Amino acid sequence: MAATADADEDERWMRVAHEAALQAFVRGDWPTGAVIVKGGLGLATGRNRQVSGRDPTLHAETDAVHQAVAAHGPQALQGATLYSTMEPCPMCAAALRLAGIGRVVSSLRMAQLGRRDLGRYSIEAFMDLVGWQPELRFGVLEQDCLALRTRWGGDARLGTESAP
């Protein structure tokens, strides 16, 4: 029964992240959303703001970390769960490690999109490199997040010449 409750909770929070991704999409940003949760409480929601904020470091995950720290202090993130509609990039993974995130739940993997801008990157490769071992889960609301990402169409894909 606990596994079902965890799956239900994961879907609940991923829906919040998906809504944040949709807001980013409507605003003209990369459609990525993130939520940080601890003890069943949402600490912060982040949205990608790379385009609207004119800053390439304003990813959904870093936005959520900044907001959570500002509202709750850095210790509140220790052991928290990050829900993200996209596998965290190397920059975001480093921020999550520094924040002490203990679990990462993601809808989509970079490899699913055939992204060419990050080479053979995976969060597991990053984890091995830096000795960080959060719990991982992938595929929550995968079809919903994939549909939004495909609708956006801005990913630099293997075998194509387009790049955002």
N, C-alpha and C positions, 0 to 999 in steps of 0.2 A: 504493500500500500504506500509506503514512503516514496518509492520510485515514481509512482503515479502523481503523488502530491508535488514532488520536485519537478516533474515534467509540466504539470499544470502551472506551477509558479514560474518556471522558465518561460512558458508561453505567455503568461500574463505580462511579465516584464519586457519580453521581446516585442510585444505589441506596443508598449510605450516607446521603445527604441524605434520601431518601425514608423510610428506616428511622427517622431522627431526627424527621421530620415525624409518622410514625405514633406514636412515643413521646409527642410533644407532644399529639396528638389523644387518646390514651388517658388522659393526665393532665388533659385538659380545656382545653388551650390551643389556640390557632390551629394548624392542622396544617401547619407550615412547618419545614423543616429546611435546614441549610446546612453545607457542608464547605469548608475552605480547604486547597488542595493546592499544593505547590511541588516541582518536581523529582521527581514521582511519589510523594511522601510526604505523607500527611495531617498537616497541622499542628494542626487543631482541627475539632471538630464542634459546631455550635450548634443549639439547639432554641428555638422560640418559648416564652416563659415569661411572656407578658403577664398571663394570668389567675392562674396559680399563684404567680408572683412579685409580683403586685399592682403592676406597673410597666409602663406603656404603651410604654416604650422597650426592653423586653427581647424584641427580635425575634431570629429565628434568626441572621441575618447579623451583628448587633452582638454576639450571644453568641459566635459563632465568632471574630470579630475580637478580642474581649476575651480569650478563652481562648488564641488563638494568640500574642498579644502577651505574655501572662503566661508562657507556656511557652517562647517562642522569641525574644522581643524584637521591637520594631517593624520593624527592618530585614528580618526574615525574610518579611514580607508583600509587600515590593517585588517586583512582577511576578508574584505568585502568582495562582492561579485560584480563584475562588469558585464553588462549585456550590450552587444554591438551587432548591428546589422551586417557588418563586414569584418573579416579577420583583421585584427589590428596590425598596422604596418610596423616596420622596425622602430620608428620614432615613438609611436603610441605604445608599443610593447615596452620600450624602455621607460616611458612615463609610468606605465602600470606597475612595472617592477619596482621602481623607486617609491611609488605610492603604497606598496605592500598589498596589492590586489591578490587575493587567494584563489579566485575562480574566474575564468573567462568563458562566457557563453556567446557564441557567434552564429549568425545565420549562414553566411557565405564565406567560402575560402577564396583566396586570390587565384588559386589554380582553376577553380570552377569557371572563372571568367576569362581564363587564358591570358591574364595580364602579363605584359612583357616589360613593364617598367620596373619591376622588382626582381627580375631574374628568377632564381629558384627559391626565393624566400618562402618560409613558412614560420609561423610563430614557434613551432617545435624546434626549428633550427636556431632561432634566436634564444629560446630557453636553454638549449644545450650550450650555446656559446657563453651565456652569462650565468649559468647555474641557478636558474629560477624555475621552480616547478609548481605553477598553479594548476589546479584542476581545469581541464578543458572539456567543452562540449560544443559540438557543431551541428548545424542543420535545423535549428529551431526557427520555425516560420520561413524555412528556406524558399519555398515557392513564392510567397508574398514579396520577400526581399529581392529575389531574383527578378521578378516581374517589374519591380520599380527600377532596379538597376538597369535592366534591359531597355525599359522605356526611356531612361535617361540617355543611354548609349554613349557615354563619354569615356569608357575605359579603353586604354591603349591595349589592344589585343594582339596576341601572337598572330602573325601572318597578315596583319593589316598595316596600313600606313597611317591610320588616324591616331591622334594622340590629343588628350585634352590640353 
